[in-house]
Amino acid sequence: MTTPVADRTESADQLRRIRILEPTYPNRSTGIINGETSGILNWNDIPYPSFYRAYKELSTNYWIPDEVDMKGDAKQYQELSGREKYAFDAIIGLLATLDSPQTRFIYNVAEYITDPAAHANSAIIGQQEVIHNESYSYVLASITNLQEQKRVFELARTHPTIIARNEPIMKAYNDFMTDKTPETLVKALIQSSILEGINFYSGFAYFYNLMRQNRMNGTGKVISFINRDELAHSKFISELIRAIVGENPQLQTDALTEYTHQAFRHAVDLETQWSGEVLDGIDGIDLDEMLSYVKYRANKMSGMLGMEPLYSEVGENVMPWIRAYADNTTDTKTDFFEARNASYKKTNLDNGFDDL
């Protein structure tokens, strides 16, 4: 088969951007990256059947912010203490700075993933991130005036701790955007899994803490919808990472393992610093418990990549009341760093994620 001229110009260590439609290629993708595919998606004939499970989970999560009644929140926001208002504003702003670039990043990743099923799931994730951003604007518009709304978004843009927290993720994203190689892609996706699975969670906990005090229930409901989406996103991103590394064993290096360990630990350190800054003195939040919970989330996310727990001293969720608002993901049994090409292994909707 003759390789299209556009493809031959790419360096061997660079990712090839997918073609919109290439009828000379097979419908079933021959590789997760730098493979061949027509671009025609047949959900009944895909290399990774678990991607269909991910699609069903993602598409079932449809919601719109306007459906949530915020009248009670508009009154209760004015009754929050100064400390609670600061935490509320800062966390909403933080969440906006995390979700805003995620849409752009995910759509760019999709252009370099050969598998049409992965491309379809990325499209849904990107669209859901747009809804998340709308929801932060909706929450603020429901409780305060436009000047205050702008202040919150300016706080997010200029806050030194928020900038520091986001820097490792944005560096990996920008590295991928400027130099599209398998290595920069995997590192960016690892940082994306940290964003989706760790960096939101102290903020989520703050809003759930208000809910269990029967306050700001509308905002808490919005956050629970976002949380549900992010769980599905992080599961699929973990599957995508494992597929890429499983098909490309040259990526399975000690350097990548060390990068992943350091990235997770650095994220926990930054999340701990942020939690201490915004949640100290909040009634119902114990900072030691929050640190343990963040480490628990890191163990969950690293486990989804098949890694051993990074924090062996943390085995259980010490804030179990959160489960009333958001379910935790299931563990996976596959070792990411010892995985081999499983692209043609038959799986089903029930066991696909655990056995892929």
C-alpha positions, 0 to 999 in steps of 0.5 A: 500500500502506498503511503500518502505523501503527507505521511512520509514527510513526518519524522519517525519519532513524531506523531502523525496528524490523522486524516479526516477520511482516508478510504485506502486505509482499513476502518479498524485502526491498526494502531492507537497512534501513527496507525492506519484507519479510514476514519470511519467508526464502526463501534462493533469493530474496534481494537479496544472494545472497552472504549465503547463502554467508555462512550456509553458512560460518557454519553449517559452523563448528559446534563445542563447547568440551567436545570439546577435551581439556584434560588436557595444558593443566592440567599445562602451565599450572602450568609456565608462567613468571610472565610467561606466566601473566599474559599467559595470564590477561590475554588470556583475560580480554580476549577475554571482555570483547570477546565478552560484549557482542558477542552483545547488540549483534549481536542488537540490530542484527538487529532493525533490518536488514530483510533476513531473510537478514542477520537469520538470519546475525546469529542464528548469529553471536550464538549463536557468540559465546555459545559463545566465552564458554563456551569461555573459562570452559571453558579456565579451569575446566580449568586452575585453581580457581574462585577463580582463574577469578573473579580472571581475570574481575575482572582483565578487568573492571577492567584500565585498558588493557582498559577503554581498548581497549574504550571506542571500540567500546562508545561506538559500540555504546551510541550505536547502542543509544540513538539508532538511526539509519543513521549510528550503525548503520554506525559501530557496525558499523565498530567491530564489524569492528575488534573481530572483525578486529583486537582479537583478533589479538595475543591469538590470536598469543600462544596460537599461539606457545605451540602452536608450542612444543608447549605449551597445545595444547588452549587453542590449538585452542579459540582456532583454532576461535574465530579461524575463527568471527571470520574468518567474522563479520568477512567478513559484517559487512563485507558488511553495511556495504557493503550498507547504504552502497551502498543509502544513498549519503547515508551516503557522506560525507567525515566517515564516511571520516575516522571509519573511518580514525581508528577503525582507526588508533586501534585499532592504537595501542591494540592496540600499547599492549596488546601491549607490556604483556602480550607484552613478554619472551614467548619467541618474540614480537617486539614490532616484528613484532607491531606490523607484524602488527597493521597488516597486520590493519588493512590486511586489514580496511580492504581488506574495506571496499574502502579503500586500505591504511592502512599502505602500508609493511606489505605482507606478514604478517611472522609467517607461522607464524600461517597454520598455525593460522588462514587469512587472508580474501580481499581484496575489489575493491569500493570501499566509499566509492564503492559503489552499490546492488548489491542486485539484482546477480546473484552466486553462491557463488564470486564473491559476496563479491569482486564484491558 
